[in-house]
Amino acid sequence: MITLLLVSALCWPLCVMLLGIWQAYRTPAVQRRYFSWWWLSAAWPALLLAYAGESQWIIDAWMLGGQWSLNALSRPWLAFTALLWSFAAFHARGYFAKEQAKAQTGDHAAERRLLRLALLWPLTFVGNVLLIIAQDIASFYLGFAVMTFAAYALVIHNGTPEAKLGAKAYLILAVIGENLILGGLLWAAGSAETLLLEGVREGIATAEHGALMAGLLWLGLGIKAGVIGLHVWLPLAHPAAPAPASAVLSGAMIKAGLLGWIYVLPLGEPAMSEALVRLGEIILIAGLAAAFGAALYGVWQRHPKAILAYSSISQMGMLTAMIAMGLAAPDVWPLLLPGVVLFAAHHALAKGALFMGTSISEHLPRWPLAVVWILLALPALSLTGAFGAGLISKWTVKSALYEMHHEQLITLLTWAAIGTSALVSVSLWRQWQQRSAGGSHPGQWGAWLATLVAALMTPVWLPLPEASVAIPPLKEWVSLMWPLPAGVLMIGFGLLLTRRLRIGTPPAGDLWWLYAPLGYTVVNALRLSGAWLKNAKSTSVDITLLIEKQVMRRLTQLTGMEGWMRHHTSGLMMALAITLALLLIWEGA
């Protein structure tokens, strides 16, 4: 039964995609349903698979030999991923209802956009599922690449200049990341002579250049996870992408980089080189820099989804710091891993609810405003760690760090939570400023409410191993909740300061606006170099042809002399004989 579910989880979304292609060619645009119940059901077999129990499959006929697994790590990861994709699909059905009506009335641009999204949405999901269950290198890389490049359609959907810029930044960083991942995997796999991710992890731990291999993989996977300096696609892509696309991009797909780190980095390995420990310390610094830096920059943004994008970078910075502890302090990793999984799951659903909430505030349902804003605030409160599943997930992480006496990191993460509180507060404030009536589709607010409830109750439904969740004692609640009022007060002070000093809004994408001119400069330099090389090639060809022409002319002259010598052979032989005779006489004399 579980094998049948596995086949369905991977094949059913592909069947949905093929059904969409068939419908595109066989059904008139007026009758076409881009988001049918078949389309909505693409993630359901994967969700059932996550709750079917642990299992392992070895498929010798698959590429270089496949090994897939459902275990204590991949099961909860698949559960929250498939659940978020399911909710986002229902939200998309309502979100695109008006655009679908336009497509059915003959708007060819809307028709093309919806068809592209409807086809590549399930393909992106298949890649996400495959990388979660994969335990061999080829399957993991295939799933990661399919998910990465198919998601381009989710970013560029609207076709606006902002969407094109976000899609360009996403694609450029994605290509760089894929090359780094491929280089790191091939190097580590060749060194360890393995085809499995477990072998890569063990090989990196003992390899002479293991730190360099791990560094490549950390950076390559970190582009998806929003590592500081490589995060620039997130605040450019999210404001331009549709809300359901942003929900899965920031909730599920950003976690693919985090899961890749857990799969390939030697986290918790006792026999680890000093270079890997130093790499762990570098990753820790980078994670904390992202947690604080994204918060400080993001609070000045005006677009709610740009603020939420910086919130994702900040939260992923916290998770990066936790991953770093697996290298810098390996003994804490076994205790920390369950907290990391719960933290990631809660962040996925809470951030999905927040992104869906931006579409709710843009098309307010006919409910009392107080009710709408209380509901919009609930996932934000939970994300700060002051309420619901966020309170439990933060304590699960902190209790592991307390047990291993890493109080300094706990203090830093607590201060980073102030940044989270500030970001979500500003996001809600910007949503209030930009709110608009008009009524939401039932699919929109229904999926949003379901995601909100799932976010608040993450430990209840997530299939974690026993004793993985730590409930905070009452005496610790103050230490977990105080960052929320601190963040709100900080924002109040910031608003007063902004009004007095008239501080402008910095552009979303921050370092992108530094990278872009440098990139154009490099491209122009390469273009000029190419033109110079082309001219040099033409000049060298001309010179070579001239030399060839001169040589051929000399050869032609020599050929003419050969004919003359052949014609006067007897006379030349006689002259040669006389010359030799005279030389002999002269020598005898």
N, C-alpha and C positions, 0 to 999 in steps of 0.2 A: 504493500500500500504506500509506504513512504517513498519508494522508488517511482511509483506512478505520480506522486505529488511532485517529486523532483523534475520529472519529465514535463509535467504540466506547468510548473513554475517557470521553466525556461522556454518551452515551446508555445504556450498559450499566448503570451504577448506577441510573439512573432506571427502567430495565426491571426491575431487581431490586426496587426500591421498589414498582412496580406489581404485580409478582408477589407481593410480600408482602401487598398490599391484597387481591388476588384470593384468596390463600390464607386470609386472615382471614375472608372472607365465604363461602368454599366448602368449607373444611376444618374438621372438628370439632376442638375444642381438644385432644382426646386425641391426635390424629394430627399436630398442627401442629408444624412444625420452624422455629423462628424464625431459626436460624443454620445454614441448609443450605449446601451447597457453592455454590449459586448466590449466596447472600449473601456467602460468603467471597471469591468471585471478583470482587466489585465493583471492586476497585482494580487488578486484574491488567492490563486493557488500558492504563491510564494508565502503569503500570510499564514495559510493553513500548514504549509511545510515547516514553518518556524515552530509551530506547536505540536508537531508530529513526533518529536523525540530526537535523540541523538543518533547519528548514523554516519557511515563512511562508504564512499564508492571509489573503486579503482577501475578506470576505463583504459585498457591498454590500446584500444583502437583510436583513441582521441589524441590527435596531433603527436606529441612526443610521449604520450602516456599521461592520462589525466588522473588526478586524485582530488576528490571533492569531499567535504566534510561538514556535518552539522554537529557542533560541540558547544561547550559552555560559553564560548566567545561568539561564534557565528550565529547561534540561534537567537539570542536577544538582539544582535545587530540586524539580522534579517527581519525580526519581528517589528522593530520600530521603523525600519526602512520601508517595508511593505505597507505598514499601516499609514505612514505619512503619505506615500504615493497614492494610496487608495483615497484618503481624504482630499488630497490635492486634485485628484481626477474629478471627484464630485464638485469641488469648488470650481474647477475649470468649466464644467458643464454650465454652471450658472454664470460664471464670469464672462464667458464667450457667447452667451445666449443672444445678445443684440448683434454681435458680429456675425453669428450664424444666420440670423434673420436677414442681414444685409447680403450675405453670400447667396441666400436662396432667392433674393430678388434680382440677381444678375450682377452683383459687384464682384468682378473677376479678381481684383486685388485681395479682397477679403477671402474669397474662395481659395486662392493659392496659399495665403497665410495659414488658414485653418487646416487645409489639407497637409501642408508641411508639418505643422505641429502635431496633428492627429497621427501621422505616420511615424514620426521620430520620437514621440513621447514613449510609446511602448518599447522601442528599440533602446532608448536610453535606460529604461528600467531594467531590461534584460542584462545590459552590461553591469548595472549596479548589483543585481542579484548574483551574477556569475563571479564577480570579484570578491563577494562576501563568502561564498561557499568554497572558492578555489583554494587548494593547498599546493598546487603545482604552479610553476612559474609561467608557463604558456597560458594557462587558463586565466590566471590573475591578470596578466598583462593584456590579454584579449579583452576581458571584461572592462578593465580600466580604460583602455583606448576606445572601445565602442561607446561607453558611457560618456567619455569626455567629448568626442567629436560629434556624436548625435545630439548632445545638449546644446550645440551651437544654435539649433533651430529654436530652442526655448528662449535664448537670449535675444536673438535678432527678430523675433516674431513681429513686433510692431513696425519695423522698417523705418523708424524715424532716424534722424541723424544721431541722436543720443543712443538709440539701440544699435546702430551700426558701429559707433565708437566703442560701446561696451562689448559688442561681439568681436570686434577687432582685437581689443585688449585681451579678451578671454582666449581667443584663438592663438594669438602670439605666445601668451604665457603657457597655453596648453601644449603647443609644439615644443617649446623649450623644456617643459616638464617631462613630456614623453621621452625626449632624447636623454635627459638625465636619468630617468627611471630605467630605460633600456640599457644604458651604459652601465649603471650600477648593478643591475640584475645579471647581465652577461659577464661582467668582471667577477662578481661574487660567485656565480654559478660555475664559471670556468675554473676559478681557484679551488672551490670545494668539490668540483666534479659532481654536481647534483642537479636534479631537475625539480626539486621541491623547495618550497619556501622555508620549511624547517631546516633543510640543509643550508640554504643561504644564511639563515640566522646563525646557525652553529659555525658555518665557515667564516663569517665576518668576525665572530668572537675570537677566533684563533689565528686569522690570517695576518700576515705581516703588514699589509696595507688595509687592514680591516676598517680603520677609522676613515680612510678616504672613500672606501666603498659605502660605508654607512652615511658619510656626508653627502655623496651623490644621491643616494636614495632619500635621505631626509629632505634635501632641497627639491628633488623632483616630485615627490609625493606632497611636499609642503606647499607647492603652488596651489594644489587643490585645497589644502588645509589653511591657507591664508597666512603662511609664515611671513614675518615682518620683512618688508622689502620686495616680496613677491606677491603681495596681497592686492595689488593695485586694480586687478580686474573686478574684485568684488564690489567696491563702491561705484564703479562705472556700469557694471552689468545689472545690478539689482534695481536701481531706479528705473531703468528702461525696460526690464523684463516684465511680463504679466505677473500678477500676484501669485497665482498657483505655481508658476515656473520658479519664482523667487523662493517659494516655500520649500520646494524639493532641492533647489540649488543650495540653499543655506542650511536646510535641515538635514537632508540625507546625503547629497553628493559631496558636500564639504567634508563629511565624516569618512569618505573613502580614503582620503589621505591619512587620516588618523588611524584607520584600520590597517592600512598598508604599513605604517610605522610599527604597529604592534606585530604584524606578520613577519617583517624582515629585519628589524633591528634587534640586536641581542639584549633585549631588556631583561634585567634580573639575572643575567648569566654571571655566576661567581668568578669564573676564570676569564677575566676580561683585561685587555691591554690597557696600559696607562693612557694611551692616545684616545681610546674610546671613552674613558672616564672624562678626559679633557673635552671631548666632543659633547658629552652630556652636559658639562658645565656651560659650554657655548650655547647649546640648545636651550638650557634653562634661562640664560640671559636673554636670548632672542624671544622666548615665550613671554617673559615678564615685560620686555620692551613692547611687544605687541599688545599685551593686556592693558598697559598704561597709555602707550602712545595712541592707540586707536580710540581710546576713551577721550583723551585730551583733544584730539583732532575732530572726532565725530560729533561732539556736542555742539559744534559751531555750524553744522550742516542744517539746511532748511527742508530738504526732501525727506519725509519719514523713512522711506526705504533705504536711502543713503545712510541715515543714522543707524538703522537696523543692520545694515551691512557692516558698519564699523563695530557695532555690538558683536556681530559674529566673529570679526577679527579679534576682538578683545577676549571673548569667551574661548575661542580656539587657542589664543595665547596662553590662557590658563591651562588648557588641556596639553598644550605643547610643553609647559613647565612640568606637568605631571609625567609626561612621557620621558622628559629629560632625567627625571629621578630614577627611571629604570636603568639608565647608564651611569649617572653620577653616584647613585646610592642603590646598588642592585638589591640589597636586602629588603628594601621597602616595597619593591614592585609586586610581589605576590599579594600583599595586603592592599595595595593601591589599585590593582586592576579592576576588581568589581566596582569600585567607586568611579573609575574612569568610564566603564561601560554605562553605568546608571547616569552619570553626568552627561554623557554623549546622547543617550536616549532622551533624557528630559529636555536637553537643549534642542534636539531635533524637533520634538513636538511643540515645545513652547515657541521656538522661533517660527515654525510653520504657522502656528496660530497668530503670531504677531504680524507676519507678512500677509496672511489672509485678512487680518483685521484692517490693514490699510485699504483694501477694497471695500470693506464694510463702511469705513468712515467716509469714503468717496461717494458711496451710494447708500446713505443711511436708511435702514429699514424703518418702518413706521412704528417705532417703539419709543418710549420715553428716553430722552437723551441721557438721563442719569443711569438708566439700566444699561444702555449701550456702552457708556464709558466705564462703568464698573466691570462689565464683561471684558472690554478691551484691556483693562488694567490687570486683570487676574493673571494671565500668562506673564506679564511684565513683572508683577510682584513675585511670582514663582521663580522667574529667571534670576532675580536678585538674591535668591536664597532666603527670603523672609517669609515664604508662604508655600504650602503644598509640597509637591514632590521636589521642588528646588531646595527647600529646607533640608529634606532627607538626603538628597544627592550631595549637597555641600558638606553635610556632617559625615557622610560615609567616606568622603575623601579626607576630611580633616581628622577623623578618628584614626585612620591609618597613619597619617603623618604624626599625630600626637604619640601614637604607640611607639614609633621609631625615633621620636625626639627631634622632629624637624619643625620646631616652633617658629623659626625665622621665616620659613617658606609659608607657613600658615598665616603669619602676620601680613606678608606681601600679598597673598591671595585675598585676604580680607580687605586690604586696601584697594585691590583691583576690583572687588565687588562694589565698592563705592562708584567706580567708573561705570560699571554695568547699570547701577541704579540711576546714575546721571543720564546715561544714554537712553534708557527706556523712558525716563521721565520726559526728556526733550522730544522723543519720538511721539509720545502721546500728546504733548503740547502742540507739536507741529500738525498732528492729525486733527486736533481741535480747531486750529487756525484754518486748515484747508478742508474742513468737513463740507459735505455737500449732500443735499437731499436728493431724492429720486427713487428710492426704494431698491433694495437688494433682491436678487433672485433667491428663491428658497434654497436652491442648491448652494449658493454662496454662503448664506448665513448658517445653513444646516451643517455643512462641512466644517465651517469655522467653529461652531459650538462643539461639534464632536471632537475636533482637534484640541480645543481648549480643555475639555473634560479629560481627554487622554493625557494631556500634558500634566495636569494637576494630579493625576492618579497613576503616574508612570510606574512606581514600584509594585502596584497591584497587578497589572497585566503583563509586565515584562518578564519573560521566562528566565530569570536569573537563578544560579545555583543557590542552595539553601545557605542561610546565614550570610548572604551577600549584602544585605541592607542593614544599616545601623540607624536606629531611631535616636535622635538627640535627646538627652535628658533635659528637663525643664531649666536647669541652671545654665545650660549652654544656649538657650534660645536668644538671650540678649546679645551674645557675641555673634550670633548668626544674623540677627535682624537689624542691628544698629547701622550697617552700611546703607540701608534704604533711606532712613531720614537724613543721613549725612549726605547722600547723593542728591536728594531733593533740595536740601539747603544750599548745597554747592551750586545747583542750577539757578536757584533764586538769586544768589549773589552774582552769578555770571550774567543773568538777564539785566540786573541793575547796572553792572559794569558795561555791558554792551550798549545800553541806551545812553549812558553818559559819554562813553568814548567813541560811539558810533563805529564799532568794529564790523568790518565787512565779513561776508561768508567766504571762507577759503574753498577752492574748487574740490569737488569730489574726485577721488583718484590720487590725490596728493602727489606721490613720487612719479606717477605716470607722466605728469607735465614736465618732469625733469628727464625721464627716460625717453620720451617721444622726440625732443630735439636731438638728444644724443644719438638715438636710433636713426633719425633722418640724416644726421651728419655722417654716421658710419655708412649708411646705404649710399649716400651721395659720393662719399670717398671711394667706396667699392665701385660705384658706377663710373666715376672718373678714372679709377684704376683700370677698369675693364675697357673703357674707351682708349686709354693710353696703350694698353696691351694690344688692342685691336689695331691701332695705328702702327705700333711697333711690329706687329705681325705682318701688316701690309708692306711696310718698308723693308723688312727682312726678306719677304717673298720677292719684292721688286729687285733687290740687290742680288738675290740668288738667281733670279731669271737672267739678269744682266751678265753675271759671271758665267752662267751656263751658256749664254749666247756667245760670249768671247771664247770659251773653251771649245764650243762646237765649231766656231770659225777657224780656230787653230787646227782642230782635228781635220777639218775639211781641207785646209792647206796642206797638211801632212799627207792626206790621202792623194792630193794632186801630185805631190812630190814622189809618192810611191809609184804612180803611173809613169812618170818621167824616168825614174830609175829602172823600172821594168823594161821600158822601151830602149834604154841605152845600156843594157846589162853587159854586152860584150866589150864595149869601149871602156866601161868602168873597170871591168875585170883586167883588161890589158893595162890600164893606168895603174891599178893596184899592183900588178906583177912588176911593172917597171919600177915603181916606187920601192917595193921590197928589194929588188935587185940592186938598186942604187944604195940602199941602206946597208946591204951586205958588203958591197964593194968598199963603201966608206968605212965600215967597221974593220975590214981586212987591211986596209991601208993604215 
